[in-house]
């Protein structure tokens, strides 16, 4: 092999390695960007019933709070790891907020574009609090607060942990149940979180610079 052939072989090898490096870096960049943008789960109440407030029943001894909360993962490619879900139920009596009961849903994993229905029955700390929550018109208002921490699954790894909070006020009628008008969507809970749903200005600029630099490298090695 003469000097020219050796040099051509060297350039070919280096060019192939640079192309591989470019493709690998671009793929890693795309994967990194996919971890930065995700949608928070949708939370809703689909069932809420307190037998003690059902006036058609003879006995009012059963003061349990029966409910079903649904969590919907709308991400097309990201699963969600939920830590324990902490629910608290409260009401207002004489302009004072009183905690009625707590309930914990064990941690679980939810695949992308999946729905999870979590049924539960909470026992009140004080049975009289449930009875006293009834308003003069026969209805009662209960507030449901949901606190949780989640991690998003991207490919084979997890993102950092994000804190989520959701809440909703439910009106219980004389039959002891909350009327759910939309059976599919339920009663939506207002949710707030600490996770980035969109790229920041710095992340956008950094991503554009990385793409341009890799494009220039790609043109130089062709």
C-alpha positions as YAML, in Angstrom:
chain: A
units: angstrom
residues:
- id: 1
  name: UNK
  ca: [0.00, 0.00, 0.00]
- id: 2
  name: UNK
  ca: [1.59, 3.30, -1.11]
- id: 3
  name: UNK
  ca: [1.34, 6.61, 0.76]
- id: 4
  name: UNK
  ca: [-1.65, 7.92, -1.22]
- id: 5
  name: UNK
  ca: [-3.65, 4.75, -0.66]
- id: 6
  name: UNK
  ca: [-2.80, 4.79, 3.04]
- id: 7
  name: UNK
  ca: [-3.90, 8.42, 3.34]
- id: 8
  name: UNK
  ca: [-7.16, 7.72, 1.49]
- id: 9
  name: UNK
  ca: [-7.81, 4.74, 3.76]
- id: 10
  name: UNK
  ca: [-7.11, 6.90, 6.84]
- id: 11
  name: UNK
  ca: [-9.48, 9.65, 5.63]
- id: 12
  name: UNK
  ca: [-12.19, 7.05, 4.96]
- id: 13
  name: UNK
  ca: [-11.86, 5.57, 8.45]
- id: 14
  name: UNK
  ca: [-11.86, 8.97, 10.12]
- id: 15
  name: UNK
  ca: [-14.84, 10.08, 8.04]
- id: 16
  name: UNK
  ca: [-16.79, 6.96, 8.98]
- id: 17
  name: UNK
  ca: [-16.03, 7.45, 12.66]
- id: 18
  name: UNK
  ca: [-17.05, 11.12, 12.49]
- id: 19
  name: UNK
  ca: [-20.29, 10.18, 10.73]
- id: 20
  name: UNK
  ca: [-21.02, 7.59, 13.41]
- id: 21
  name: UNK
  ca: [-20.23, 10.15, 16.10]
- id: 22
  name: UNK
  ca: [-22.52, 12.69, 14.44]
- id: 23
  name: UNK
  ca: [-25.42, 10.26, 14.18]
- id: 24
  name: UNK
  ca: [-24.94, 9.07, 17.77]
- id: 25
  name: UNK
  ca: [-24.81, 12.60, 19.13]
- id: 26
  name: UNK
  ca: [-27.88, 13.64, 17.15]
- id: 27
  name: UNK
  ca: [-29.79, 10.59, 18.42]
- id: 28
  name: UNK
  ca: [-28.74, 11.34, 22.00]
- id: 29
  name: UNK
  ca: [-29.88, 14.95, 21.55]
- id: 30
  name: UNK
  ca: [-33.29, 13.83, 20.32]
- id: 31
  name: UNK
  ca: [-33.66, 11.45, 23.25]
- id: 32
  name: UNK
  ca: [-32.61, 14.19, 25.67]
- id: 33
  name: UNK
  ca: [-35.19, 16.56, 24.22]
- id: 34
  name: UNK
  ca: [-37.88, 13.90, 24.55]
- id: 35
  name: UNK
  ca: [-37.23, 13.72, 28.31]
- id: 36
  name: UNK
  ca: [-37.79, 17.46, 28.70]
- id: 37
  name: UNK
  ca: [-41.26, 17.61, 27.20]
- id: 38
  name: UNK
  ca: [-44.07, 15.55, 28.64]
- id: 39
  name: UNK
  ca: [-47.69, 15.91, 29.68]
- id: 40
  name: UNK
  ca: [-48.89, 15.60, 33.25]
- id: 41
  name: UNK
  ca: [-51.51, 12.94, 33.98]
- id: 42
  name: UNK
  ca: [-55.19, 13.91, 33.88]
- id: 43
  name: UNK
  ca: [-56.97, 13.33, 37.20]
- id: 44
  name: UNK
  ca: [-60.73, 13.06, 37.64]
- id: 45
  name: UNK
  ca: [-63.34, 11.79, 40.08]
- id: 46
  name: UNK
  ca: [-65.86, 9.32, 38.64]
- id: 47
  name: UNK
  ca: [-67.60, 8.14, 41.79]
- id: 48
  name: UNK
  ca: [-68.15, 9.65, 45.25]
- id: 49
  name: UNK
  ca: [-70.71, 8.28, 47.69]
- id: 50
  name: UNK
  ca: [-71.38, 8.66, 51.43]
- id: 51
  name: UNK
  ca: [-74.11, 6.25, 52.59]
- id: 52
  name: UNK
  ca: [-74.72, 8.23, 55.81]
- id: 53
  name: UNK
  ca: [-76.01, 11.18, 53.78]
- id: 54
  name: UNK
  ca: [-78.43, 9.08, 51.76]
- id: 55
  name: UNK
  ca: [-81.83, 10.05, 53.19]
- id: 56
  name: UNK
  ca: [-83.50, 7.01, 51.63]
- id: 57
  name: UNK
  ca: [-81.56, 4.71, 53.97]
- id: 58
  name: UNK
  ca: [-82.93, 3.97, 57.43]
- id: 59
  name: UNK
  ca: [-79.58, 3.93, 59.21]
- id: 60
  name: UNK
  ca: [-76.87, 6.61, 59.00]
- id: 61
  name: UNK
  ca: [-74.20, 4.60, 60.80]
- id: 62
  name: UNK
  ca: [-72.16, 3.96, 57.65]
- id: 63
  name: UNK
  ca: [-70.13, 7.17, 57.37]
- id: 64
  name: UNK
  ca: [-67.51, 5.78, 54.99]
- id: 65
  name: UNK
  ca: [-66.43, 7.82, 51.96]
- id: 66
  name: UNK
  ca: [-66.50, 5.67, 48.84]
- id: 67
  name: UNK
  ca: [-64.82, 6.97, 45.72]
- id: 68
  name: UNK
  ca: [-63.10, 6.24, 42.45]
- id: 69
  name: UNK
  ca: [-60.35, 8.45, 41.06]
- id: 70
  name: UNK
  ca: [-59.07, 7.97, 37.52]
- id: 71
  name: UNK
  ca: [-55.62, 8.89, 36.25]
- id: 72
  name: UNK
  ca: [-55.02, 9.15, 32.53]
- id: 73
  name: UNK
  ca: [-51.59, 9.16, 30.90]
- id: 74
  name: UNK
  ca: [-51.92, 11.08, 27.62]
- id: 75
  name: UNK
  ca: [-48.24, 10.77, 26.69]
- id: 76
  name: UNK
  ca: [-47.78, 8.84, 23.44]
- id: 77
  name: UNK
  ca: [-44.33, 7.41, 24.26]
- id: 78
  name: UNK
  ca: [-43.77, 7.91, 27.99]
- id: 79
  name: UNK
  ca: [-44.92, 5.76, 30.85]
- id: 80
  name: UNK
  ca: [-45.43, 7.10, 34.37]
- id: 81
  name: UNK
  ca: [-44.17, 5.71, 37.69]
- id: 82
  name: UNK
  ca: [-46.44, 6.88, 40.51]
- id: 83
  name: UNK
  ca: [-45.29, 7.01, 44.12]
- id: 84
  name: UNK
  ca: [-48.02, 6.49, 46.74]
- id: 85
  name: UNK
  ca: [-51.04, 8.69, 46.04]
- id: 86
  name: UNK
  ca: [-52.14, 10.64, 49.12]
- id: 87
  name: UNK
  ca: [-55.78, 11.72, 49.18]
- id: 88
  name: UNK
  ca: [-57.36, 13.90, 51.84]
- id: 89
  name: UNK
  ca: [-61.06, 14.68, 52.25]
- id: 90
  name: UNK
  ca: [-62.25, 17.80, 54.03]
- id: 91
  name: UNK
  ca: [-65.36, 19.94, 54.48]
- id: 92
  name: UNK
  ca: [-66.28, 23.36, 55.83]
- id: 93
  name: UNK
  ca: [-68.39, 23.79, 58.96]
- id: 94
  name: UNK
  ca: [-69.05, 27.28, 60.33]
- id: 95
  name: UNK
  ca: [-66.48, 28.75, 57.92]
- id: 96
  name: UNK
  ca: [-63.80, 26.42, 59.24]
- id: 97
  name: UNK
  ca: [-62.09, 23.73, 57.16]
- id: 98
  name: UNK
  ca: [-62.14, 20.34, 58.86]
- id: 99
  name: UNK
  ca: [-60.21, 17.29, 57.75]
- id: 100
  name: UNK
  ca: [-62.59, 14.35, 57.41]
- id: 101
  name: UNK
  ca: [-60.39, 11.45, 56.28]
- id: 102
  name: UNK
  ca: [-57.18, 10.37, 54.54]
- id: 103
  name: UNK
  ca: [-56.53, 7.58, 52.08]
- id: 104
  name: UNK
  ca: [-53.40, 6.22, 50.39]
- id: 105
  name: UNK
  ca: [-53.26, 4.48, 47.02]
- id: 106
  name: UNK
  ca: [-50.16, 2.24, 46.70]
- id: 107
  name: UNK
  ca: [-47.55, 3.11, 44.07]
- id: 108
  name: UNK
  ca: [-47.95, 1.72, 40.56]
- id: 109
  name: UNK
  ca: [-46.75, 2.03, 36.96]
- id: 110
  name: UNK
  ca: [-48.91, 3.29, 34.09]
- id: 111
  name: UNK
  ca: [-48.09, 2.69, 30.44]
- id: 112
  name: UNK
  ca: [-48.35, 5.35, 27.75]
- id: 113
  name: UNK
  ca: [-51.88, 6.36, 26.74]
- id: 114
  name: UNK
  ca: [-53.34, 4.20, 29.52]
- id: 115
  name: UNK
  ca: [-56.04, 4.84, 32.16]
- id: 116
  name: UNK
  ca: [-55.93, 3.73, 35.78]
- id: 117
  name: UNK
  ca: [-59.07, 3.52, 37.94]
- id: 118
  name: UNK
  ca: [-58.41, 3.52, 41.68]
- id: 119
  name: UNK
  ca: [-61.31, 2.62, 43.96]
- id: 120
  name: UNK
  ca: [-61.16, 3.34, 47.66]
- id: 121
  name: UNK
  ca: [-63.10, 3.57, 50.90]
- id: 122
  name: UNK
  ca: [-61.96, 6.06, 53.51]
- id: 123
  name: UNK
  ca: [-62.96, 5.98, 57.18]
- id: 124
  name: UNK
  ca: [-63.62, 9.40, 58.75]
- id: 125
  name: UNK
  ca: [-61.77, 10.50, 61.87]
- id: 126
  name: UNK
  ca: [-65.04, 11.70, 63.39]
- id: 127
  name: UNK
  ca: [-68.40, 10.39, 62.20]
- id: 128
  name: UNK
  ca: [-70.23, 13.51, 63.40]
- id: 129
  name: UNK
  ca: [-68.16, 15.68, 61.07]
- id: 130
  name: UNK
  ca: [-69.73, 13.93, 58.07]
- id: 131
  name: UNK
  ca: [-73.26, 14.42, 59.42]
- id: 132
  name: UNK
  ca: [-72.67, 18.06, 60.36]
- id: 133
  name: UNK
  ca: [-71.41, 18.86, 56.86]
- id: 134
  name: UNK
  ca: [-74.98, 18.77, 55.50]
- id: 135
  name: UNK
  ca: [-76.26, 22.21, 54.47]
- id: 136
  name: UNK
  ca: [-79.82, 23.46, 55.03]
- id: 137
  name: UNK
  ca: [-80.75, 22.51, 51.46]
- id: 138
  name: UNK
  ca: [-79.82, 18.87, 52.14]
- id: 139
  name: UNK
  ca: [-76.56, 18.85, 50.17]
- id: 140
  name: UNK
  ca: [-72.96, 18.84, 51.41]
- id: 141
  name: UNK
  ca: [-69.65, 20.03, 49.97]
- id: 142
  name: UNK
  ca: [-66.48, 17.97, 50.29]
- id: 143
  name: UNK
  ca: [-63.03, 18.90, 49.03]
- id: 144
  name: UNK
  ca: [-60.70, 16.24, 47.68]
- id: 145
  name: UNK
  ca: [-56.96, 16.94, 47.60]
- id: 146
  name: UNK
  ca: [-54.52, 14.64, 45.85]
- id: 147
  name: UNK
  ca: [-50.75, 14.76, 46.32]
- id: 148
  name: UNK
  ca: [-48.33, 12.54, 44.43]
- id: 149
  name: UNK
  ca: [-44.84, 12.26, 43.01]
- id: 150
  name: UNK
  ca: [-44.14, 10.81, 39.58]
- id: 151
  name: UNK
  ca: [-41.28, 9.81, 37.32]
- id: 152
  name: UNK
  ca: [-41.62, 9.60, 33.55]
- id: 153
  name: UNK
  ca: [-40.23, 6.58, 31.74]
- id: 154
  name: UNK
  ca: [-38.39, 7.38, 28.51]
- id: 155
  name: UNK
  ca: [-37.07, 4.35, 26.64]
- id: 156
  name: UNK
  ca: [-35.27, 2.36, 29.36]
- id: 157
  name: UNK
  ca: [-34.60, 5.09, 31.93]
- id: 158
  name: UNK
  ca: [-36.55, 7.35, 34.28]
- id: 159
  name: UNK
  ca: [-36.66, 11.12, 34.65]
- id: 160
  name: UNK
  ca: [-36.24, 12.86, 37.98]
- id: 161
  name: UNK
  ca: [-39.14, 12.94, 40.44]
- id: 162
  name: UNK
  ca: [-41.83, 15.60, 40.01]
- id: 163
  name: UNK
  ca: [-44.41, 16.70, 42.56]
- id: 164
  name: UNK
  ca: [-48.06, 16.99, 41.53]
- id: 165
  name: UNK
  ca: [-51.08, 18.38, 43.35]
- id: 166
  name: UNK
  ca: [-54.73, 18.15, 42.33]
- id: 167
  name: UNK
  ca: [-57.95, 19.26, 43.99]
- id: 168
  name: UNK
  ca: [-61.70, 19.50, 43.40]
- id: 169
  name: UNK
  ca: [-64.84, 20.42, 45.33]
- id: 170
  name: UNK
  ca: [-67.66, 17.87, 45.20]
- id: 171
  name: UNK
  ca: [-71.30, 18.44, 45.99]
- id: 172
  name: UNK
  ca: [-73.09, 15.51, 47.59]
- id: 173
  name: UNK
  ca: [-76.86, 15.41, 47.03]
- id: 174
  name: UNK
  ca: [-79.62, 14.03, 49.27]
- id: 175
  name: UNK
  ca: [-78.95, 10.54, 47.94]
- id: 176
  name: UNK
  ca: [-75.42, 10.72, 49.35]
- id: 177
  name: UNK
  ca: [-73.73, 10.72, 45.95]
- id: 178
  name: UNK
  ca: [-72.09, 13.25, 43.68]
- id: 179
  name: UNK
  ca: [-73.75, 13.60, 40.32]
- id: 180
  name: UNK
  ca: [-71.29, 12.91, 37.50]
- id: 181
  name: UNK
  ca: [-72.69, 14.42, 34.31]
- id: 182
  name: UNK
  ca: [-69.95, 13.20, 31.96]
- id: 183
  name: UNK
  ca: [-69.40, 9.48, 32.56]
- id: 184
  name: UNK
  ca: [-66.33, 9.39, 30.30]
- id: 185
  name: UNK
  ca: [-64.40, 12.42, 31.59]
- id: 186
  name: UNK
  ca: [-65.80, 12.46, 35.12]
- id: 187
  name: UNK
  ca: [-65.30, 15.50, 37.32]
- id: 188
  name: UNK
  ca: [-61.93, 16.93, 36.40]
- id: 189
  name: UNK
  ca: [-59.49, 17.86, 39.15]
- id: 190
  name: UNK
  ca: [-57.45, 21.05, 38.89]
- id: 191
  name: UNK
  ca: [-53.81, 20.02, 38.85]
- id: 192
  name: UNK
  ca: [-50.50, 21.84, 39.26]
- id: 193
  name: UNK
  ca: [-46.98, 20.46, 38.95]
- id: 194
  name: UNK
  ca: [-43.26, 21.25, 38.97]
- id: 195
  name: UNK
  ca: [-42.37, 19.50, 35.71]
- id: 196
  name: UNK
  ca: [-41.43, 21.30, 32.46]
- id: 197
  name: UNK
  ca: [-44.13, 20.87, 29.82]
- id: 198
  name: UNK
  ca: [-42.30, 23.04, 27.31]
- id: 199
  name: UNK
  ca: [-38.68, 23.83, 26.52]
- id: 200
  name: UNK
  ca: [-37.09, 26.90, 28.10]
- id: 201
  name: UNK
  ca: [-35.43, 29.57, 25.94]
- id: 202
  name: UNK
  ca: [-31.97, 28.32, 26.92]
- id: 203
  name: UNK
  ca: [-32.85, 24.74, 26.02]
- id: 204
  name: UNK
  ca: [-34.20, 25.78, 22.62]
- id: 205
  name: UNK
  ca: [-31.07, 27.86, 21.83]
- id: 206
  name: UNK
  ca: [-28.75, 25.11, 23.01]
- id: 207
  name: UNK
  ca: [-30.57, 22.54, 20.91]
- id: 208
  name: UNK
  ca: [-30.42, 24.71, 17.78]
- id: 209
  name: UNK
  ca: [-26.68, 25.35, 18.25]
- id: 210
  name: UNK
  ca: [-26.01, 21.63, 18.69]
- id: 211
  name: UNK
  ca: [-27.93, 20.76, 15.53]
- id: 212
  name: UNK
  ca: [-26.13, 23.44, 13.50]
- id: 213
  name: UNK
  ca: [-22.70, 22.38, 14.75]
- id: 214
  name: UNK
  ca: [-23.40, 18.75, 13.91]
- id: 215
  name: UNK
  ca: [-24.68, 19.72, 10.48]
- id: 216
  name: UNK
  ca: [-21.45, 21.65, 9.78]
- id: 217
  name: UNK
  ca: [-19.38, 18.67, 10.92]
- id: 218
  name: UNK
  ca: [-21.40, 16.39, 8.71]
- id: 219
  name: UNK
  ca: [-20.81, 18.66, 5.68]
- id: 220
  name: UNK
  ca: [-17.08, 18.90, 6.44]
- id: 221
  name: UNK
  ca: [-16.56, 15.12, 6.51]
- id: 222
  name: UNK
  ca: [-18.49, 14.39, 3.31]
...
